[in-house]
């Protein structure tokens, strides 16, 4: 067996929440949520603009 497998076999310790890696993961998780919300708002706004243009075309209005 390789030494790499031997080194990681016995490690089943929980992650220390105060560790630097945990802080990086937590920060990126919030970043991904913020990016997702921005994309969601952008999709809603684009859908509203398209719907407004479709309604205006249906009523033969000029926007």
HTML snippet that shows the backbone in 3Dmol.js (N, CA, C, O; Angstrom):
<script src="https://3Dmol.org/build/3Dmol-min.js"></script>
<div id="view" style="width:600px;height:400px;position:relative"></div>
<script>
const pdb = `
ATOM      1  N   UNK A   1       0.843  -1.177   0.000  1.00  0.00           N
ATOM      2  CA  UNK A   1       0.000   0.000   0.000  1.00  0.00           C
ATOM      3  C   UNK A   1       0.889   1.241   0.000  1.00  0.00           C
ATOM      4  O   UNK A   1       1.991   1.231   0.549  1.00  0.00           O
ATOM      5  N   UNK A   2       0.413   2.267  -0.600  1.00  0.00           N
ATOM      6  CA  UNK A   2       1.217   3.482  -0.661  1.00  0.00           C
ATOM      7  C   UNK A   2       1.195   4.209   0.671  1.00  0.00           C
ATOM      8  O   UNK A   2       0.307   3.998   1.498  1.00  0.00           O
ATOM      9  N   UNK A   3       2.179   5.063   0.865  1.00  0.00           N
ATOM     10  CA  UNK A   3       2.265   5.815   2.111  1.00  0.00           C
ATOM     11  C   UNK A   3       1.159   6.865   2.196  1.00  0.00           C
ATOM     12  O   UNK A   3       0.774   7.265   3.294  1.00  0.00           O
ATOM     13  N   UNK A   4       0.654   7.309   1.069  1.00  0.00           N
ATOM     14  CA  UNK A   4      -0.412   8.305   1.075  1.00  0.00           C
ATOM     15  C   UNK A   4      -1.685   7.725   1.687  1.00  0.00           C
ATOM     16  O   UNK A   4      -2.349   8.395   2.479  1.00  0.00           O
ATOM     17  N   UNK A   5      -2.026   6.508   1.334  1.00  0.00           N
ATOM     18  CA  UNK A   5      -3.219   5.879   1.906  1.00  0.00           C
ATOM     19  C   UNK A   5      -3.043   5.622   3.399  1.00  0.00           C
ATOM     20  O   UNK A   5      -3.993   5.780   4.166  1.00  0.00           O
ATOM     21  N   UNK A   6      -1.851   5.231   3.820  1.00  0.00           N
ATOM     22  CA  UNK A   6      -1.604   4.985   5.235  1.00  0.00           C
ATOM     23  C   UNK A   6      -1.752   6.266   6.040  1.00  0.00           C
ATOM     24  O   UNK A   6      -2.237   6.241   7.171  1.00  0.00           O
ATOM     25  N   UNK A   7      -1.343   7.367   5.469  1.00  0.00           N
ATOM     26  CA  UNK A   7      -1.384   8.627   6.193  1.00  0.00           C
ATOM     27  C   UNK A   7      -2.822   9.104   6.414  1.00  0.00           C
ATOM     28  O   UNK A   7      -3.117   9.669   7.468  1.00  0.00           O
ATOM     29  N   UNK A   8      -3.716   8.894   5.459  1.00  0.00           N
ATOM     30  CA  UNK A   8      -5.082   9.407   5.558  1.00  0.00           C
ATOM     31  C   UNK A   8      -6.082   8.380   6.098  1.00  0.00           C
ATOM     32  O   UNK A   8      -7.251   8.714   6.293  1.00  0.00           O
ATOM     33  N   UNK A   9      -5.658   7.169   6.338  1.00  0.00           N
ATOM     34  CA  UNK A   9      -6.587   6.132   6.755  1.00  0.00           C
ATOM     35  C   UNK A   9      -7.156   6.406   8.151  1.00  0.00           C
ATOM     36  O   UNK A   9      -8.358   6.238   8.354  1.00  0.00           O
ATOM     37  N   UNK A  10      -6.363   6.807   9.082  1.00  0.00           N
ATOM     38  CA  UNK A  10      -6.802   6.953  10.456  1.00  0.00           C
ATOM     39  C   UNK A  10      -7.426   8.287  10.799  1.00  0.00           C
ATOM     40  O   UNK A  10      -7.884   8.463  11.928  1.00  0.00           O
ATOM     41  N   UNK A  11      -7.463   9.214   9.899  1.00  0.00           N
ATOM     42  CA  UNK A  11      -7.958  10.560  10.206  1.00  0.00           C
ATOM     43  C   UNK A  11      -9.456  10.648  10.003  1.00  0.00           C
ATOM     44  O   UNK A  11      -9.935  10.707   8.870  1.00  0.00           O
ATOM     45  N   UNK A  12     -10.189  10.657  11.090  1.00  0.00           N
ATOM     46  CA  UNK A  12     -11.639  10.826  11.044  1.00  0.00           C
ATOM     47  C   UNK A  12     -12.056  11.922  12.019  1.00  0.00           C
ATOM     48  O   UNK A  12     -13.167  11.892  12.549  1.00  0.00           O
ATOM     49  N   UNK A  13     -11.184  12.877  12.254  1.00  0.00           N
ATOM     50  CA  UNK A  13     -11.458  13.942  13.211  1.00  0.00           C
ATOM     51  C   UNK A  13     -12.375  14.986  12.581  1.00  0.00           C
ATOM     52  O   UNK A  13     -12.276  15.251  11.383  1.00  0.00           O
ATOM     53  N   UNK A  14     -13.266  15.582  13.371  1.00  0.00           N
ATOM     54  CA  UNK A  14     -14.101  16.664  12.822  1.00  0.00           C
ATOM     55  C   UNK A  14     -13.262  17.896  12.518  1.00  0.00           C
ATOM     56  O   UNK A  14     -12.183  18.089  13.080  1.00  0.00           O
ATOM     57  N   UNK A  15     -13.769  18.713  11.631  1.00  0.00           N
ATOM     58  CA  UNK A  15     -13.062  19.926  11.236  1.00  0.00           C
ATOM     59  C   UNK A  15     -13.189  20.969  12.333  1.00  0.00           C
ATOM     60  O   UNK A  15     -14.276  21.194  12.865  1.00  0.00           O
ATOM     61  N   UNK A  16     -12.097  21.589  12.662  1.00  0.00           N
ATOM     62  CA  UNK A  16     -12.109  22.663  13.655  1.00  0.00           C
ATOM     63  C   UNK A  16     -12.791  23.885  13.038  1.00  0.00           C
ATOM     64  O   UNK A  16     -12.317  24.397  12.024  1.00  0.00           O
ATOM     65  N   UNK A  17     -13.906  24.371  13.632  1.00  0.00           N
ATOM     66  CA  UNK A  17     -14.619  25.496  13.021  1.00  0.00           C
ATOM     67  C   UNK A  17     -13.834  26.798  13.031  1.00  0.00           C
ATOM     68  O   UNK A  17     -14.174  27.728  12.299  1.00  0.00           O
ATOM     69  N   UNK A  18     -12.799  26.880  13.840  1.00  0.00           N
ATOM     70  CA  UNK A  18     -11.987  28.090  13.884  1.00  0.00           C
ATOM     71  C   UNK A  18     -10.791  28.027  12.947  1.00  0.00           C
ATOM     72  O   UNK A  18      -9.965  28.940  12.927  1.00  0.00           O
ATOM     73  N   UNK A  19     -10.698  26.963  12.178  1.00  0.00           N
ATOM     74  CA  UNK A  19      -9.546  26.824  11.299  1.00  0.00           C
ATOM     75  C   UNK A  19      -9.650  27.772  10.110  1.00  0.00           C
ATOM     76  O   UNK A  19     -10.733  28.251   9.776  1.00  0.00           O
ATOM     77  N   UNK A  20      -8.547  28.026   9.498  1.00  0.00           N
ATOM     78  CA  UNK A  20      -8.471  28.931   8.351  1.00  0.00           C
ATOM     79  C   UNK A  20      -9.256  28.361   7.173  1.00  0.00           C
ATOM     80  O   UNK A  20      -9.935  29.104   6.465  1.00  0.00           O
ATOM     81  N   UNK A  21      -9.167  27.046   6.958  1.00  0.00           N
ATOM     82  CA  UNK A  21      -9.889  26.420   5.853  1.00  0.00           C
ATOM     83  C   UNK A  21     -11.395  26.530   6.040  1.00  0.00           C
ATOM     84  O   UNK A  21     -12.119  26.784   5.077  1.00  0.00           O
ATOM     85  N   UNK A  22     -11.878  26.343   7.271  1.00  0.00           N
ATOM     86  CA  UNK A  22     -13.309  26.471   7.532  1.00  0.00           C
ATOM     87  C   UNK A  22     -13.779  27.897   7.264  1.00  0.00           C
ATOM     88  O   UNK A  22     -14.886  28.097   6.764  1.00  0.00           O
ATOM     89  N   UNK A  23     -12.957  28.885   7.588  1.00  0.00           N
ATOM     90  CA  UNK A  23     -13.318  30.284   7.326  1.00  0.00           C
ATOM     91  C   UNK A  23     -13.390  30.555   5.830  1.00  0.00           C
ATOM     92  O   UNK A  23     -14.277  31.278   5.376  1.00  0.00           O
ATOM     93  N   UNK A  24     -12.472  29.988   5.063  1.00  0.00           N
ATOM     94  CA  UNK A  24     -12.481  30.173   3.604  1.00  0.00           C
ATOM     95  C   UNK A  24     -13.729  29.532   2.998  1.00  0.00           C
ATOM     96  O   UNK A  24     -14.383  30.131   2.144  1.00  0.00           O
ATOM     97  N   UNK A  25     -14.058  28.323   3.435  1.00  0.00           N
ATOM     98  CA  UNK A  25     -15.241  27.638   2.903  1.00  0.00           C
ATOM     99  C   UNK A  25     -16.503  28.411   3.253  1.00  0.00           C
ATOM    100  O   UNK A  25     -17.391  28.563   2.414  1.00  0.00           O
ATOM    101  N   UNK A  26     -16.589  28.903   4.485  1.00  0.00           N
ATOM    102  CA  UNK A  26     -17.762  29.669   4.900  1.00  0.00           C
ATOM    103  C   UNK A  26     -17.897  30.949   4.081  1.00  0.00           C
ATOM    104  O   UNK A  26     -19.003  31.309   3.678  1.00  0.00           O
ATOM    105  N   UNK A  27     -16.792  31.635   3.831  1.00  0.00           N
ATOM    106  CA  UNK A  27     -16.819  32.868   3.049  1.00  0.00           C
ATOM    107  C   UNK A  27     -17.266  32.590   1.626  1.00  0.00           C
ATOM    108  O   UNK A  27     -18.058  33.354   1.074  1.00  0.00           O
ATOM    109  N   UNK A  28     -16.781  31.519   1.019  1.00  0.00           N
ATOM    110  CA  UNK A  28     -17.159  31.207  -0.358  1.00  0.00           C
ATOM    111  C   UNK A  28     -18.601  30.733  -0.441  1.00  0.00           C
ATOM    112  O   UNK A  28     -19.269  30.962  -1.450  1.00  0.00           O
ATOM    113  N   UNK A  29     -19.087  30.078   0.600  1.00  0.00           N
ATOM    114  CA  UNK A  29     -20.483  29.644   0.590  1.00  0.00           C
ATOM    115  C   UNK A  29     -21.404  30.859   0.540  1.00  0.00           C
ATOM    116  O   UNK A  29     -22.395  30.856  -0.191  1.00  0.00           O
ATOM    117  N   UNK A  30     -21.084  31.900   1.314  1.00  0.00           N
ATOM    118  CA  UNK A  30     -21.880  33.122   1.275  1.00  0.00           C
ATOM    119  C   UNK A  30     -21.720  33.831  -0.067  1.00  0.00           C
ATOM    120  O   UNK A  30     -22.677  34.413  -0.577  1.00  0.00           O
ATOM    121  N   UNK A  31     -20.525  33.788  -0.640  1.00  0.00           N
ATOM    122  CA  UNK A  31     -20.292  34.408  -1.942  1.00  0.00           C
ATOM    123  C   UNK A  31     -21.139  33.725  -3.010  1.00  0.00           C
ATOM    124  O   UNK A  31     -21.733  34.397  -3.853  1.00  0.00           O
ATOM    125  N   UNK A  32     -21.198  32.390  -2.980  1.00  0.00           N
ATOM    126  CA  UNK A  32     -22.005  31.670  -3.961  1.00  0.00           C
ATOM    127  C   UNK A  32     -23.482  31.988  -3.790  1.00  0.00           C
ATOM    128  O   UNK A  32     -24.207  32.096  -4.779  1.00  0.00           O
ATOM    129  N   UNK A  33     -23.936  32.141  -2.556  1.00  0.00           N
ATOM    130  CA  UNK A  33     -25.339  32.502  -2.317  1.00  0.00           C
ATOM    131  C   UNK A  33     -25.628  33.899  -2.849  1.00  0.00           C
ATOM    132  O   UNK A  33     -26.683  34.129  -3.439  1.00  0.00           O
ATOM    133  N   UNK A  34     -24.706  34.829  -2.648  1.00  0.00           N
ATOM    134  CA  UNK A  34     -24.903  36.185  -3.155  1.00  0.00           C
ATOM    135  C   UNK A  34     -24.931  36.213  -4.679  1.00  0.00           C
ATOM    136  O   UNK A  34     -25.755  36.907  -5.275  1.00  0.00           O
ATOM    137  N   UNK A  35     -24.046  35.471  -5.301  1.00  0.00           N
ATOM    138  CA  UNK A  35     -24.023  35.410  -6.767  1.00  0.00           C
ATOM    139  C   UNK A  35     -25.318  34.780  -7.284  1.00  0.00           C
ATOM    140  O   UNK A  35     -25.876  35.233  -8.283  1.00  0.00           O
ATOM    141  N   UNK A  36     -25.789  33.743  -6.608  1.00  0.00           N
ATOM    142  CA  UNK A  36     -27.039  33.104  -7.004  1.00  0.00           C
ATOM    143  C   UNK A  36     -28.223  34.046  -6.894  1.00  0.00           C
ATOM    144  O   UNK A  36     -29.094  34.053  -7.765  1.00  0.00           O
ATOM    145  N   UNK A  37     -28.264  34.845  -5.829  1.00  0.00           N
ATOM    146  CA  UNK A  37     -29.361  35.806  -5.681  1.00  0.00           C
ATOM    147  C   UNK A  37     -29.287  36.891  -6.747  1.00  0.00           C
ATOM    148  O   UNK A  37     -30.321  37.311  -7.267  1.00  0.00           O
ATOM    149  N   UNK A  38     -28.096  37.349  -7.079  1.00  0.00           N
ATOM    150  CA  UNK A  38     -27.952  38.364  -8.137  1.00  0.00           C
ATOM    151  C   UNK A  38     -28.423  37.815  -9.481  1.00  0.00           C
ATOM    152  O   UNK A  38     -29.112  38.507 -10.230  1.00  0.00           O
ATOM    153  N   UNK A  39     -28.058  36.591  -9.782  1.00  0.00           N
ATOM    154  CA  UNK A  39     -28.503  35.980 -11.036  1.00  0.00           C
ATOM    155  C   UNK A  39     -30.022  35.802 -11.029  1.00  0.00           C
ATOM    156  O   UNK A  39     -30.674  36.007 -12.052  1.00  0.00           O
ATOM    157  N   UNK A  40     -30.588  35.421  -9.881  1.00  0.00           N
ATOM    158  CA  UNK A  40     -32.034  35.270  -9.779  1.00  0.00           C
ATOM    159  C   UNK A  40     -32.762  36.574 -10.001  1.00  0.00           C
ATOM    160  O   UNK A  40     -33.772  36.605 -10.704  1.00  0.00           O
ATOM    161  N   UNK A  41     -32.266  37.661  -9.411  1.00  0.00           N
ATOM    162  CA  UNK A  41     -32.886  38.977  -9.609  1.00  0.00           C
ATOM    163  C   UNK A  41     -32.772  39.397 -11.070  1.00  0.00           C
ATOM    164  O   UNK A  41     -33.717  39.948 -11.635  1.00  0.00           O
ATOM    165  N   UNK A  42     -31.624  39.139 -11.677  1.00  0.00           N
ATOM    166  CA  UNK A  42     -31.434  39.475 -13.088  1.00  0.00           C
ATOM    167  C   UNK A  42     -32.419  38.713 -13.970  1.00  0.00           C
ATOM    168  O   UNK A  42     -32.979  39.287 -14.904  1.00  0.00           O
ATOM    169  N   UNK A  43     -32.636  37.442 -13.691  1.00  0.00           N
ATOM    170  CA  UNK A  43     -33.581  36.639 -14.472  1.00  0.00           C
ATOM    171  C   UNK A  43     -34.999  37.183 -14.314  1.00  0.00           C
ATOM    172  O   UNK A  43     -35.736  37.279 -15.296  1.00  0.00           O
ATOM    173  N   UNK A  44     -35.387  37.539 -13.091  1.00  0.00           N
ATOM    174  CA  UNK A  44     -36.728  38.084 -12.854  1.00  0.00           C
ATOM    175  C   UNK A  44     -36.922  39.394 -13.602  1.00  0.00           C
ATOM    176  O   UNK A  44     -37.970  39.600 -14.214  1.00  0.00           O
ATOM    177  N   UNK A  45     -35.933  40.286 -13.566  1.00  0.00           N
ATOM    178  CA  UNK A  45     -36.045  41.575 -14.252  1.00  0.00           C
ATOM    179  C   UNK A  45     -36.145  41.371 -15.760  1.00  0.00           C
ATOM    180  O   UNK A  45     -36.956  42.025 -16.416  1.00  0.00           O
ATOM    181  N   UNK A  46     -35.346  40.489 -16.311  1.00  0.00           N
ATOM    182  CA  UNK A  46     -35.393  40.223 -17.752  1.00  0.00           C
ATOM    183  C   UNK A  46     -36.752  39.646 -18.137  1.00  0.00           C
ATOM    184  O   UNK A  46     -37.311  40.018 -19.169  1.00  0.00           O
ATOM    185  N   UNK A  47     -37.286  38.745 -17.319  1.00  0.00           N
ATOM    186  CA  UNK A  47     -38.606  38.180 -17.612  1.00  0.00           C
ATOM    187  C   UNK A  47     -39.695  39.248 -17.561  1.00  0.00           C
ATOM    188  O   UNK A  47     -40.624  39.229 -18.368  1.00  0.00           O
ATOM    189  N   UNK A  48     -39.580  40.179 -16.614  1.00  0.00           N
ATOM    190  CA  UNK A  48     -40.573  41.254 -16.530  1.00  0.00           C
ATOM    191  C   UNK A  48     -40.492  42.171 -17.745  1.00  0.00           C
ATOM    192  O   UNK A  48     -41.527  42.605 -18.251  1.00  0.00           O
ATOM    193  N   UNK A  49     -39.300  42.473 -18.220  1.00  0.00           N
ATOM    194  CA  UNK A  49     -39.152  43.324 -19.406  1.00  0.00           C
ATOM    195  C   UNK A  49     -39.712  42.619 -20.633  1.00  0.00           C
ATOM    196  O   UNK A  49     -40.409  43.233 -21.440  1.00  0.00           O
ATOM    197  N   UNK A  50     -39.414  41.346 -20.774  1.00  0.00           N
ATOM    198  CA  UNK A  50     -39.940  40.585 -21.920  1.00  0.00           C
ATOM    199  C   UNK A  50     -41.461  40.521 -21.850  1.00  0.00           C
ATOM    200  O   UNK A  50     -42.134  40.668 -22.871  1.00  0.00           O
ATOM    201  N   UNK A  51     -42.010  40.303 -20.652  1.00  0.00           N
ATOM    202  CA  UNK A  51     -43.467  40.257 -20.508  1.00  0.00           C
ATOM    203  C   UNK A  51     -44.086  41.614 -20.838  1.00  0.00           C
ATOM    204  O   UNK A  51     -45.136  41.671 -21.479  1.00  0.00           O
ATOM    205  N   UNK A  52     -43.452  42.706 -20.408  1.00  0.00           N
ATOM    206  CA  UNK A  52     -43.980  44.036 -20.718  1.00  0.00           C
ATOM    207  C   UNK A  52     -43.984  44.281 -22.221  1.00  0.00           C
ATOM    208  O   UNK A  52     -44.944  44.840 -22.751  1.00  0.00           O
ATOM    209  N   UNK A  53     -42.938  43.874 -22.908  1.00  0.00           N
ATOM    210  CA  UNK A  53     -42.895  44.050 -24.362  1.00  0.00           C
ATOM    211  C   UNK A  53     -43.924  43.154 -25.056  1.00  0.00           C
ATOM    212  O   UNK A  53     -44.529  43.558 -26.049  1.00  0.00           O
ATOM    213  N   UNK A  54     -44.121  41.945 -24.538  1.00  0.00           N
ATOM    214  CA  UNK A  54     -45.118  41.048 -25.142  1.00  0.00           C
ATOM    215  C   UNK A  54     -46.521  41.609 -24.960  1.00  0.00           C
ATOM    216  O   UNK A  54     -47.331  41.550 -25.886  1.00  0.00           O
ATOM    217  N   UNK A  55     -46.821  42.149 -23.793  1.00  0.00           N
ATOM    218  CA  UNK A  55     -48.144  42.748 -23.553  1.00  0.00           C
ATOM    219  C   UNK A  55     -48.328  43.995 -24.419  1.00  0.00           C
ATOM    220  O   UNK A  55     -49.408  44.227 -24.963  1.00  0.00           O
ATOM    221  N   UNK A  56     -47.266  44.793 -24.542  1.00  0.00           N
ATOM    222  CA  UNK A  56     -47.361  45.989 -25.376  1.00  0.00           C
ATOM    223  C   UNK A  56     -47.585  45.623 -26.835  1.00  0.00           C
ATOM    224  O   UNK A  56     -48.348  46.299 -27.525  1.00  0.00           O
ATOM    225  N   UNK A  57     -46.939  44.573 -27.316  1.00  0.00           N
ATOM    226  CA  UNK A  57     -47.150  44.123 -28.694  1.00  0.00           C
ATOM    227  C   UNK A  57     -48.560  43.563 -28.875  1.00  0.00           C
ATOM    228  O   UNK A  57     -49.171  43.736 -29.929  1.00  0.00           O
ATOM    229  N   UNK A  58     -49.067  42.897 -27.854  1.00  0.00           N
ATOM    230  CA  UNK A  58     -50.398  42.320 -27.935  1.00  0.00           C
ATOM    231  C   UNK A  58     -51.462  43.416 -28.015  1.00  0.00           C
ATOM    232  O   UNK A  58     -52.462  43.256 -28.714  1.00  0.00           O
ATOM    233  N   UNK A  59     -51.255  44.521 -27.307  1.00  0.00           N
ATOM    234  CA  UNK A  59     -52.187  45.653 -27.341  1.00  0.00           C
ATOM    235  C   UNK A  59     -51.840  46.675 -28.421  1.00  0.00           C
ATOM    236  O   UNK A  59     -52.486  47.718 -28.521  1.00  0.00           O
ATOM    237  N   UNK A  60     -50.825  46.379 -29.227  1.00  0.00           N
ATOM    238  CA  UNK A  60     -50.349  47.275 -30.277  1.00  0.00           C
ATOM    239  C   UNK A  60     -49.934  48.640 -29.733  1.00  0.00           C
ATOM    240  O   UNK A  60     -50.254  49.676 -30.315  1.00  0.00           O
ATOM    241  N   UNK A  61     -49.233  48.626 -28.631  1.00  0.00           N
ATOM    242  CA  UNK A  61     -48.710  49.854 -28.034  1.00  0.00           C
ATOM    243  C   UNK A  61     -47.254  50.020 -28.409  1.00  0.00           C
ATOM    244  O   UNK A  61     -46.584  49.058 -28.782  1.00  0.00           O
ATOM    245  N   UNK A  62     -46.774  51.229 -28.309  1.00  0.00           N
ATOM    246  CA  UNK A  62     -45.360  51.499 -28.585  1.00  0.00           C
ATOM    247  C   UNK A  62     -44.654  51.814 -27.275  1.00  0.00           C
ATOM    248  O   UNK A  62     -45.061  52.711 -26.537  1.00  0.00           O
ATOM    249  N   UNK A  63     -43.596  51.068 -26.994  1.00  0.00           N
ATOM    250  CA  UNK A  63     -42.806  51.346 -25.784  1.00  0.00           C
ATOM    251  C   UNK A  63     -41.523  52.024 -26.200  1.00  0.00           C
ATOM    252  O   UNK A  63     -40.696  52.355 -25.351  1.00  0.00           O
TER     253      UNK A  63
END
`;
const viewer = $3Dmol.createViewer("view");
viewer.addModel(pdb, "pdb");
viewer.setStyle({}, {cartoon: {color: "spectrum"}});
viewer.zoomTo();
viewer.render();
</script>
